[in-house]
Amino acid sequence: MVRVFGIKNCDSVKKALQFLNAHSVPYEFHDFKTAPVGKEKISQWGRLVPVSTLFNTKGTTYRTLGLKSLALDDSGKIGWMSEHNLLIKRPVIESPKGLIVGFDPSQYEGIFAHAGQ
């Protein structure tokens, strides 16, 4: 089963869900706002991809919290992401083929294009 983690009003999440729907890929959506993920889940993801890939430095939350000046290590980043899930780059997709972070149409084509067939 494919699990998509994100927030409903995020453009990248919307694009990812549209892609999955268009390719008849069944998925379960997990909304960070209604059901935040904790340190254990984020640490699990951090063993599959670099923590820096998960940590969203381009979003409003990162700027608002003033995290740039903290020079965080991976443990610090995981701590902040567990307290503020909006610091997690979106979407995060758990699939049988691995963990995917962000929306990249060419990557999705390679992984999901024939999934519904």
A tleap script that builds the chain and sets N, CA, C and O, in Angstrom:
source leaprc.protein.ff14SB
mol = sequence {
  NMET VAL ARG VAL PHE GLY ILE LYS ASN CYS
  ASP SER VAL LYS LYS ALA LEU GLN PHE LEU
  ASN ALA HIE SER VAL PRO TYR GLU PHE HIE
  ASP PHE LYS THR ALA PRO VAL GLY LYS GLU
  LYS ILE SER GLN TRP GLY ARG LEU VAL PRO
  VAL SER THR LEU PHE ASN THR LYS GLY THR
  THR TYR ARG THR LEU GLY LEU LYS SER LEU
  ALA LEU ASP ASP SER GLY LYS ILE GLY TRP
  MET SER GLU HIE ASN LEU LEU ILE LYS ARG
  PRO VAL ILE GLU SER PRO LYS GLY LEU ILE
  VAL GLY PHE ASP PRO SER GLN TYR GLU GLY
  ILE PHE ALA HIE ALA GLY CGLN
}
set mol.1.N position { 0.852 -1.198 0.000 }
set mol.1.CA position { 0.000 0.000 0.000 }
set mol.1.C position { 0.882 1.241 0.000 }
set mol.1.O position { 1.893 1.301 0.700 }
set mol.2.N position { 0.494 2.205 -0.776 }
set mol.2.CA position { 1.184 3.485 -0.843 }
set mol.2.C position { 0.562 4.419 0.194 }
set mol.2.O position { -0.659 4.565 0.257 }
set mol.3.N position { 1.412 5.047 1.003 }
set mol.3.CA position { 0.943 6.018 1.997 }
set mol.3.C position { 1.553 7.367 1.661 }
set mol.3.O position { 2.768 7.492 1.511 }
set mol.4.N position { 0.702 8.371 1.546 }
set mol.4.CA position { 1.125 9.726 1.217 }
set mol.4.C position { 0.970 10.589 2.467 }
set mol.4.O position { -0.111 10.660 3.051 }
set mol.5.N position { 2.054 11.243 2.871 }
set mol.5.CA position { 2.054 12.125 4.031 }
set mol.5.C position { 2.217 13.559 3.550 }
set mol.5.O position { 3.079 13.844 2.718 }
set mol.6.N position { 1.389 14.466 4.072 }
set mol.6.CA position { 1.481 15.869 3.687 }
set mol.6.C position { 0.323 16.655 4.255 }
set mol.6.O position { -0.287 16.264 5.249 }
set mol.7.N position { 0.028 17.773 3.607 }
set mol.7.CA position { -1.137 18.580 3.965 }
set mol.7.C position { -1.939 18.836 2.698 }
set mol.7.O position { -1.383 18.960 1.606 }
set mol.8.N position { -3.251 18.913 2.862 }
set mol.8.CA position { -4.150 18.982 1.703 }
set mol.8.C position { -3.953 20.214 0.832 }
set mol.8.O position { -4.148 20.145 -0.381 }
set mol.9.N position { -3.568 21.344 1.430 }
set mol.9.CA position { -3.488 22.572 0.637 }
set mol.9.C position { -2.102 22.839 0.063 }
set mol.9.O position { -1.867 23.917 -0.481 }
set mol.10.N position { -1.178 21.886 0.170 }
set mol.10.CA position { 0.174 22.031 -0.388 }
set mol.10.C position { 0.140 21.715 -1.880 }
set mol.10.O position { -0.379 20.673 -2.281 }
set mol.11.N position { 0.688 22.603 -2.700 }
set mol.11.CA position { 0.677 22.399 -4.151 }
set mol.11.C position { 1.393 21.114 -4.567 }
set mol.11.O position { 0.913 20.399 -5.448 }
set mol.12.N position { 2.531 20.814 -3.947 }
set mol.12.CA position { 3.262 19.592 -4.303 }
set mol.12.C position { 2.456 18.338 -3.946 }
set mol.12.O position { 2.462 17.358 -4.691 }
set mol.13.N position { 1.776 18.377 -2.825 }
set mol.13.CA position { 0.925 17.247 -2.427 }
set mol.13.C position { -0.226 17.107 -3.410 }
set mol.13.O position { -0.546 15.995 -3.830 }
set mol.14.N position { -0.855 18.216 -3.784 }
set mol.14.CA position { -1.954 18.174 -4.752 }
set mol.14.C position { -1.496 17.544 -6.069 }
set mol.14.O position { -2.201 16.715 -6.643 }
set mol.15.N position { -0.309 17.943 -6.544 }
set mol.15.CA position { 0.220 17.395 -7.798 }
set mol.15.C position { 0.491 15.900 -7.665 }
set mol.15.O position { 0.203 15.126 -8.579 }
set mol.16.N position { 1.045 15.499 -6.524 }
set mol.16.CA position { 1.335 14.083 -6.309 }
set mol.16.C position { 0.046 13.262 -6.296 }
set mol.16.O position { -0.022 12.197 -6.909 }
set mol.17.N position { -0.968 13.757 -5.601 }
set mol.17.CA position { -2.240 13.033 -5.536 }
set mol.17.C position { -2.909 12.972 -6.908 }
set mol.17.O position { -3.494 11.950 -7.268 }
set mol.18.N position { -2.827 14.057 -7.673 }
set mol.18.CA position { -3.385 14.050 -9.031 }
set mol.18.C position { -2.675 13.005 -9.885 }
set mol.18.O position { -3.313 12.279 -10.648 }
set mol.19.N position { -1.353 12.932 -9.753 }
set mol.19.CA position { -0.587 11.942 -10.517 }
set mol.19.C position { -1.024 10.528 -10.129 }
set mol.19.O position { -1.303 9.700 -10.997 }
set mol.20.N position { -1.083 10.258 -8.835 }
set mol.20.CA position { -1.459 8.920 -8.384 }
set mol.20.C position { -2.873 8.558 -8.842 }
set mol.20.O position { -3.120 7.430 -9.269 }
set mol.21.N position { -3.797 9.512 -8.754 }
set mol.21.CA position { -5.163 9.273 -9.222 }
set mol.21.C position { -5.193 8.996 -10.719 }
set mol.21.O position { -5.876 8.077 -11.171 }
set mol.22.N position { -4.455 9.789 -11.485 }
set mol.22.CA position { -4.435 9.637 -12.943 }
set mol.22.C position { -3.860 8.286 -13.360 }
set mol.22.O position { -4.200 7.764 -14.422 }
set mol.23.N position { -2.992 7.724 -12.527 }
set mol.23.CA position { -2.373 6.438 -12.848 }
set mol.23.C position { -2.982 5.277 -12.045 }
set mol.23.O position { -2.400 4.197 -11.948 }
set mol.24.N position { -4.162 5.529 -11.475 }
set mol.24.CA position { -4.911 4.504 -10.735 }
set mol.24.C position { -4.088 3.806 -9.660 }
set mol.24.O position { -4.182 2.593 -9.470 }
set mol.25.N position { -3.275 4.603 -8.961 }
set mol.25.CA position { -2.468 4.058 -7.868 }
set mol.25.C position { -3.257 4.225 -6.570 }
set mol.25.O position { -3.534 5.354 -6.165 }
set mol.26.N position { -3.623 3.131 -5.915 }
set mol.26.CA position { -4.339 3.259 -4.646 }
set mol.26.C position { -3.386 3.776 -3.563 }
set mol.26.O position { -2.221 3.383 -3.497 }
set mol.27.N position { -3.905 4.656 -2.728 }
set mol.27.CA position { -3.069 5.224 -1.669 }
set mol.27.C position { -3.923 5.584 -0.467 }
set mol.27.O position { -5.147 5.697 -0.544 }
set mol.28.N position { -3.231 5.758 0.635 }
set mol.28.CA position { -3.841 6.235 1.870 }
set mol.28.C position { -3.202 7.589 2.161 }
set mol.28.O position { -1.978 7.714 2.120 }
set mol.29.N position { -4.012 8.603 2.454 }
set mol.29.CA position { -3.488 9.944 2.731 }
set mol.29.C position { -3.411 10.184 4.234 }
set mol.29.O position { -4.361 9.921 4.972 }
set mol.30.N position { -2.277 10.682 4.663 }
set mol.30.CA position { -2.042 10.990 6.084 }
set mol.30.C position { -1.763 12.493 6.189 }
set mol.30.O position { -0.737 12.970 5.704 }
set mol.31.N position { -2.658 13.225 6.812 }
set mol.31.CA position { -2.549 14.684 6.916 }
set mol.31.C position { -1.775 15.083 8.177 }
set mol.31.O position { -2.191 14.781 9.296 }
set mol.32.N position { -0.644 15.763 7.978 }
set mol.32.CA position { 0.178 16.218 9.103 }
set mol.32.C position { -0.601 17.109 10.068 }
set mol.32.O position { -0.333 17.107 11.269 }
set mol.33.N position { -1.563 17.868 9.546 }
set mol.33.CA position { -2.286 18.806 10.405 }
set mol.33.C position { -3.263 18.106 11.343 }
set mol.33.O position { -3.460 18.547 12.476 }
set mol.34.N position { -3.869 17.029 10.885 }
set mol.34.CA position { -4.851 16.333 11.721 }
set mol.34.C position { -4.240 15.168 12.499 }
set mol.34.O position { -4.778 14.764 13.531 }
set mol.35.N position { -3.130 14.629 12.017 }
set mol.35.CA position { -2.473 13.501 12.687 }
set mol.35.C position { -0.960 13.638 12.525 }
set mol.35.O position { -0.371 12.978 11.669 }
set mol.36.N position { -0.332 14.479 13.329 }
set mol.36.CA position { 1.111 14.693 13.205 }
set mol.36.C position { 1.902 13.390 13.391 }
set mol.36.O position { 1.489 12.500 14.134 }
set mol.37.N position { 3.037 13.300 12.707 }
set mol.37.CA position { 3.928 12.160 12.895 }
set mol.37.C position { 4.975 12.537 13.936 }
set mol.37.O position { 5.324 13.708 14.085 }
set mol.38.N position { 5.464 11.551 14.641 }
set mol.38.CA position { 6.410 11.795 15.724 }
set mol.38.C position { 7.849 11.501 15.343 }
set mol.38.O position { 8.169 11.172 14.201 }
set mol.39.N position { 8.693 11.632 16.342 }
set mol.39.CA position { 10.134 11.471 16.159 }
set mol.39.C position { 10.493 10.077 15.642 }
set mol.39.O position { 11.406 9.936 14.829 }
set mol.40.N position { 9.786 9.052 16.106 }
set mol.40.CA position { 10.090 7.686 15.680 }
set mol.40.C position { 9.888 7.508 14.170 }
set mol.40.O position { 10.743 6.935 13.494 }
set mol.41.N position { 8.766 7.994 13.645 }
set mol.41.CA position { 8.480 7.879 12.205 }
set mol.41.C position { 9.490 8.684 11.393 }
set mol.41.O position { 9.993 8.205 10.377 }
set mol.42.N position { 9.787 9.904 11.834 }
set mol.42.CA position { 10.731 10.748 11.102 }
set mol.42.C position { 12.134 10.135 11.126 }
set mol.42.O position { 12.855 10.188 10.130 }
set mol.43.N position { 12.518 9.555 12.264 }
set mol.43.CA position { 13.812 8.868 12.360 }
set mol.43.C position { 13.868 7.671 11.417 }
set mol.43.O position { 14.896 7.400 10.797 }
set mol.44.N position { 12.742 6.959 11.320 }
set mol.44.CA position { 12.660 5.825 10.388 }
set mol.44.C position { 12.899 6.314 8.960 }
set mol.44.O position { 13.679 5.717 8.218 }
set mol.45.N position { 12.232 7.391 8.581 }
set mol.45.CA position { 12.442 7.963 7.241 }
set mol.45.C position { 13.892 8.387 7.055 }
set mol.45.O position { 14.466 8.210 5.981 }
set mol.46.N position { 14.486 8.952 8.120 }
set mol.46.CA position { 15.868 9.424 8.059 }
set mol.46.C position { 16.889 8.307 7.884 }
set mol.46.O position { 18.049 8.568 7.566 }
set mol.47.N position { 16.465 7.072 8.091 }
set mol.47.CA position { 17.341 5.934 7.802 }
set mol.47.C position { 17.228 5.512 6.334 }
set mol.47.O position { 18.076 4.777 5.829 }
set mol.48.N position { 16.180 5.979 5.657 }
set mol.48.CA position { 15.946 5.619 4.252 }
set mol.48.C position { 16.430 6.677 3.274 }
set mol.48.O position { 16.856 6.361 2.162 }
set mol.49.N position { 16.363 7.932 3.693 }
set mol.49.CA position { 16.850 9.051 2.865 }
set mol.49.C position { 17.617 10.002 3.791 }
set mol.49.O position { 17.416 9.970 5.005 }
set mol.50.N position { 18.491 10.847 3.235 }
set mol.50.CA position { 19.186 11.800 4.094 }
set mol.50.C position { 18.191 12.714 4.824 }
set mol.50.O position { 17.205 13.163 4.241 }
set mol.51.N position { 18.461 12.976 6.085 }
set mol.51.CA position { 17.593 13.860 6.879 }
set mol.51.C position { 17.476 15.220 6.201 }
set mol.51.O position { 16.420 15.851 6.253 }
set mol.52.N position { 18.551 15.673 5.566 }
set mol.52.CA position { 18.512 16.968 4.874 }
set mol.52.C position { 17.495 16.972 3.734 }
set mol.52.O position { 16.972 18.028 3.378 }
set mol.53.N position { 17.211 15.810 3.162 }
set mol.53.CA position { 16.187 15.704 2.119 }
set mol.53.C position { 14.799 15.916 2.711 }
set mol.53.O position { 13.931 16.507 2.068 }
set mol.54.N position { 14.589 15.443 3.919 }
set mol.54.CA position { 13.292 15.574 4.585 }
set mol.54.C position { 13.041 16.973 5.133 }
set mol.54.O position { 11.892 17.402 5.245 }
set mol.55.N position { 14.108 17.681 5.472 }
set mol.55.CA position { 14.011 18.960 6.175 }
set mol.55.C position { 13.770 20.090 5.181 }
set mol.55.O position { 14.623 20.388 4.345 }
set mol.56.N position { 12.599 20.715 5.281 }
set mol.56.CA position { 12.199 21.760 4.336 }
set mol.56.C position { 12.732 23.125 4.773 }
set mol.56.O position { 12.216 23.739 5.707 }
set mol.57.N position { 13.767 23.583 4.083 }
set mol.57.CA position { 14.356 24.885 4.398 }
set mol.57.C position { 13.770 26.008 3.542 }
set mol.57.O position { 14.167 27.164 3.682 }
set mol.58.N position { 12.835 25.677 2.664 }
set mol.58.CA position { 12.263 26.690 1.771 }
set mol.58.C position { 10.902 27.205 2.225 }
set mol.58.O position { 10.363 28.143 1.638 }
set mol.59.N position { 10.353 26.604 3.255 }
set mol.59.CA position { 9.004 26.958 3.682 }
set mol.59.C position { 8.940 28.096 4.679 }
set mol.59.O position { 9.946 28.520 5.248 }
set mol.60.N position { 7.730 28.572 4.869 }
set mol.60.CA position { 7.455 29.665 5.796 }
set mol.60.C position { 7.787 29.278 7.236 }
set mol.60.O position { 8.302 30.095 7.999 }
set mol.61.N position { 7.495 28.043 7.602 }
set mol.61.CA position { 7.738 27.598 8.981 }
set mol.61.C position { 9.217 27.704 9.334 }
set mol.61.O position { 9.564 28.160 10.423 }
set mol.62.N position { 10.080 27.289 8.428 }
set mol.62.CA position { 11.529 27.361 8.642 }
set mol.62.C position { 11.968 28.805 8.882 }
set mol.62.O position { 12.731 29.086 9.806 }
set mol.63.N position { 11.482 29.702 8.051 }
set mol.63.CA position { 11.852 31.125 8.193 }
set mol.63.C position { 11.264 31.729 9.464 }
set mol.63.O position { 11.945 32.465 10.179 }
set mol.64.N position { 10.001 31.417 9.743 }
set mol.64.CA position { 9.328 31.968 10.916 }
set mol.64.C position { 10.023 31.551 12.212 }
set mol.64.O position { 10.144 32.350 13.141 }
set mol.65.N position { 10.475 30.306 12.269 }
set mol.65.CA position { 11.147 29.808 13.468 }
set mol.65.C position { 12.609 30.252 13.569 }
set mol.65.O position { 13.247 30.050 14.602 }
set mol.66.N position { 13.140 30.853 12.505 }
set mol.66.CA position { 14.518 31.341 12.529 }
set mol.66.C position { 15.545 30.233 12.678 }
set mol.66.O position { 16.534 30.401 13.392 }
set mol.67.N position { 15.329 29.110 12.020 }
set mol.67.CA position { 16.200 27.955 12.203 }
set mol.67.C position { 17.527 28.039 11.450 }
set mol.67.O position { 18.461 27.301 11.763 }
set mol.68.N position { 17.618 28.914 10.478 }
set mol.68.CA position { 18.846 29.003 9.681 }
set mol.68.C position { 20.060 29.285 10.564 }
set mol.68.O position { 21.142 28.751 10.321 }
set mol.69.N position { 19.887 30.102 11.561 }
set mol.69.CA position { 21.017 30.502 12.409 }
set mol.69.C position { 21.437 29.406 13.400 }
set mol.69.O position { 22.454 29.555 14.077 }
set mol.70.N position { 20.681 28.319 13.494 }
set mol.70.CA position { 20.986 27.290 14.492 }
set mol.70.C position { 21.988 26.233 14.038 }
set mol.70.O position { 22.515 25.504 14.878 }
set mol.71.N position { 22.268 26.126 12.748 }
set mol.71.CA position { 23.199 25.122 12.213 }
set mol.71.C position { 22.913 23.734 12.804 }
set mol.71.O position { 23.767 23.132 13.455 }
set mol.72.N position { 21.708 23.248 12.563 }
set mol.72.CA position { 21.233 21.992 13.153 }
set mol.72.C position { 21.905 20.764 12.551 }
set mol.72.O position { 22.139 20.702 11.344 }
set mol.73.N position { 22.215 19.786 13.405 }
set mol.73.CA position { 22.657 18.486 12.918 }
set mol.73.C position { 21.402 17.640 12.646 }
set mol.73.O position { 20.281 18.109 12.838 }
set mol.74.N position { 21.598 16.396 12.198 }
set mol.74.CA position { 20.446 15.558 11.855 }
set mol.74.C position { 19.511 15.346 13.040 }
set mol.74.O position { 18.291 15.382 12.881 }
set mol.75.N position { 20.068 15.128 14.215 }
set mol.75.CA position { 19.249 14.922 15.407 }
set mol.75.C position { 18.401 16.164 15.706 }
set mol.75.O position { 17.222 16.056 16.042 }
set mol.76.N position { 19.012 17.327 15.578 }
set mol.76.CA position { 18.288 18.582 15.801 }
set mol.76.C position { 17.176 18.779 14.781 }
set mol.76.O position { 16.080 19.222 15.125 }
set mol.77.N position { 17.462 18.451 13.530 }
set mol.77.CA position { 16.453 18.579 12.479 }
set mol.77.C position { 15.269 17.646 12.747 }
set mol.77.O position { 14.112 18.040 12.600 }
set mol.78.N position { 15.570 16.412 13.139 }
set mol.78.CA position { 14.504 15.452 13.449 }
set mol.78.C position { 13.662 15.966 14.612 }
set mol.78.O position { 12.435 15.861 14.588 }
set mol.79.N position { 14.315 16.517 15.625 }
set mol.79.CA position { 13.590 17.076 16.769 }
set mol.79.C position { 12.649 18.189 16.359 }
set mol.79.O position { 11.489 18.209 16.772 }
set mol.80.N position { 13.134 19.108 15.556 }
set mol.80.CA position { 12.292 20.215 15.091 }
set mol.80.C position { 11.153 19.713 14.211 }
set mol.80.O position { 10.021 20.180 14.338 }
set mol.81.N position { 11.445 18.753 13.306 }
set mol.81.CA position { 10.390 18.226 12.435 }
set mol.81.C position { 9.314 17.500 13.246 }
set mol.81.O position { 8.134 17.551 12.898 }
set mol.82.N position { 9.718 16.827 14.325 }
set mol.82.CA position { 8.718 16.121 15.124 }
set mol.82.C position { 7.829 17.099 15.893 }
set mol.82.O position { 6.670 16.791 16.173 }
set mol.83.N position { 8.355 18.258 16.231 }
set mol.83.CA position { 7.564 19.287 16.917 }
set mol.83.C position { 6.740 20.131 15.938 }
set mol.83.O position { 5.666 20.625 16.279 }
set mol.84.N position { 7.259 20.285 14.724 }
set mol.84.CA position { 6.620 21.122 13.694 }
set mol.84.C position { 6.626 20.331 12.378 }
set mol.84.O position { 7.540 20.481 11.568 }
set mol.85.N position { 5.607 19.492 12.169 }
set mol.85.CA position { 5.555 18.653 10.970 }
set mol.85.C position { 5.599 19.447 9.674 }
set mol.85.O position { 5.949 18.894 8.631 }
set mol.86.N position { 5.254 20.724 9.711 }
set mol.86.CA position { 5.309 21.525 8.483 }
set mol.86.C position { 6.747 21.790 8.051 }
set mol.86.O position { 6.968 22.355 6.980 }
set mol.87.N position { 7.720 21.400 8.851 }
set mol.87.CA position { 9.127 21.472 8.452 }
set mol.87.C position { 9.532 20.278 7.584 }
set mol.87.O position { 10.640 20.244 7.050 }
set mol.88.N position { 8.637 19.306 7.446 }
set mol.88.CA position { 8.925 18.132 6.621 }
set mol.88.C position { 8.584 18.460 5.174 }
set mol.88.O position { 7.480 18.912 4.869 }
set mol.89.N position { 9.546 18.225 4.290 }
set mol.89.CA position { 9.302 18.455 2.862 }
set mol.89.C position { 8.169 17.538 2.412 }
set mol.89.O position { 8.101 16.372 2.801 }
set mol.90.N position { 7.291 18.084 1.593 }
set mol.90.CA position { 6.094 17.349 1.195 }
set mol.90.C position { 6.039 17.132 -0.318 }
set mol.90.O position { 6.594 17.894 -1.109 }
set mol.91.N position { 5.343 16.053 -0.676 }
set mol.91.CA position { 4.851 14.956 0.140 }
set mol.91.C position { 5.969 13.970 0.481 }
set mol.91.O position { 7.021 13.950 -0.158 }
set mol.92.N position { 5.714 13.165 1.493 }
set mol.92.CA position { 6.548 12.001 1.780 }
set mol.92.C position { 5.682 10.800 1.425 }
set mol.92.O position { 4.564 10.659 1.921 }
set mol.93.N position { 6.206 9.941 0.565 }
set mol.93.CA position { 5.438 8.785 0.113 }
set mol.93.C position { 6.179 7.509 0.477 }
set mol.93.O position { 7.322 7.289 0.078 }
set mol.94.N position { 5.490 6.677 1.249 }
set mol.94.CA position { 5.995 5.347 1.557 }
set mol.94.C position { 5.386 4.412 0.523 }
set mol.94.O position { 4.164 4.310 0.412 }
set mol.95.N position { 6.236 3.735 -0.232 }
set mol.95.CA position { 5.744 2.803 -1.240 }
set mol.95.C position { 6.556 1.513 -1.153 }
set mol.95.O position { 7.621 1.491 -0.536 }
set mol.96.N position { 6.066 0.455 -1.759 }
set mol.96.CA position { 6.838 -0.794 -1.772 }
set mol.96.C position { 8.211 -0.629 -2.440 }
set mol.96.O position { 9.114 -1.435 -2.216 }
set mol.97.N position { 8.360 0.410 -3.251 }
set mol.97.CA position { 9.637 0.640 -3.934 }
set mol.97.C position { 10.547 1.608 -3.190 }
set mol.97.O position { 11.601 1.980 -3.705 }
set mol.98.N position { 10.156 2.021 -1.990 }
set mol.98.CA position { 11.009 2.892 -1.190 }
set mol.98.C position { 10.301 4.163 -0.766 }
set mol.98.O position { 9.094 4.322 -0.952 }
set mol.99.N position { 11.083 5.064 -0.192 }
set mol.99.CA position { 10.569 6.344 0.291 }
set mol.99.C position { 10.840 7.422 -0.751 }
set mol.99.O position { 11.952 7.543 -1.267 }
set mol.100.N position { 9.811 8.198 -1.048 }
set mol.100.CA position { 9.926 9.281 -2.028 }
set mol.100.C position { 9.593 10.580 -1.313 }
set mol.100.O position { 8.587 10.665 -0.609 }
set mol.101.N position { 10.441 11.596 -1.493 }
set mol.101.CA position { 10.218 12.886 -0.839 }
set mol.101.C position { 10.108 13.956 -1.910 }
set mol.101.O position { 10.988 14.092 -2.760 }
set mol.102.N position { 9.012 14.723 -1.862 }
set mol.102.CA position { 8.791 15.785 -2.836 }
set mol.102.C position { 8.056 15.271 -4.059 }
set mol.102.O position { 7.745 14.085 -4.164 }
set mol.103.N position { 7.779 16.192 -4.991 }
set mol.103.CA position { 7.100 15.819 -6.230 }
set mol.103.C position { 8.020 16.053 -7.406 }
set mol.103.O position { 8.430 17.181 -7.676 }
set mol.104.N position { 8.340 14.978 -8.104 }
set mol.104.CA position { 9.149 15.026 -9.315 }
set mol.104.C position { 8.458 14.123 -10.335 }
set mol.104.O position { 8.526 12.899 -10.224 }
set mol.105.N position { 7.786 14.724 -11.336 }
set mol.105.CA position { 7.006 13.924 -12.285 }
set mol.105.C position { 7.803 12.802 -12.945 }
set mol.105.O position { 7.272 11.706 -13.124 }
set mol.106.N position { 9.051 13.042 -13.311 }
set mol.106.CA position { 9.825 11.993 -13.978 }
set mol.106.C position { 10.126 10.838 -13.016 }
set mol.106.O position { 10.120 9.678 -13.427 }
set mol.107.N position { 10.386 11.141 -11.752 }
set mol.107.CA position { 10.599 10.089 -10.763 }
set mol.107.C position { 9.312 9.284 -10.570 }
set mol.107.O position { 9.345 8.056 -10.505 }
set mol.108.N position { 8.191 9.979 -10.479 }
set mol.108.CA position { 6.903 9.309 -10.299 }
set mol.108.C position { 6.583 8.416 -11.495 }
set mol.108.O position { 6.062 7.314 -11.323 }
set mol.109.N position { 6.892 8.884 -12.705 }
set mol.109.CA position { 6.659 8.078 -13.913 }
set mol.109.C position { 7.379 6.747 -13.800 }
set mol.109.O position { 6.805 5.694 -14.076 }
set mol.110.N position { 8.654 6.801 -13.389 }
set mol.110.CA position { 9.445 5.589 -13.282 }
set mol.110.C position { 8.937 4.628 -12.224 }
set mol.110.O position { 9.099 3.415 -12.356 }
set mol.111.N position { 8.328 5.157 -11.182 }
set mol.111.CA position { 7.891 4.318 -10.066 }
set mol.111.C position { 6.427 3.888 -10.194 }
set mol.111.O position { 6.092 2.732 -9.938 }
set mol.112.N position { 5.554 4.825 -10.593 }
set mol.112.CA position { 4.110 4.579 -10.515 }
set mol.112.C position { 3.387 4.474 -11.853 }
set mol.112.O position { 2.229 4.057 -11.867 }
set mol.113.N position { 4.001 4.827 -12.969 }
set mol.113.CA position { 3.275 4.947 -14.228 }
set mol.113.C position { 2.497 3.689 -14.610 }
set mol.113.O position { 1.429 3.792 -15.214 }
set mol.114.N position { 3.006 2.509 -14.272 }
set mol.114.CA position { 2.322 1.281 -14.676 }
set mol.114.C position { 1.710 0.541 -13.494 }
set mol.114.O position { 1.305 -0.615 -13.613 }
set mol.115.N position { 1.650 1.216 -12.363 }
set mol.115.CA position { 1.169 0.564 -11.135 }
set mol.115.C position { -0.292 0.149 -11.212 }
set mol.115.O position { -0.671 -0.883 -10.659 }
set mol.116.N position { -1.106 0.928 -11.881 }
set mol.116.CA position { -2.541 0.642 -11.926 }
set mol.116.C position { -2.934 -0.300 -13.043 }
set mol.116.O position { -4.118 -0.578 -13.233 }
set mol.117.N position { -1.949 -0.797 -13.789 }
set mol.117.CA position { -2.269 -1.641 -14.936 }
set mol.117.C position { -2.093 -3.113 -14.620 }
set mol.117.O position { -2.322 -3.961 -15.482 }
savepdb mol mol.pdb
quit
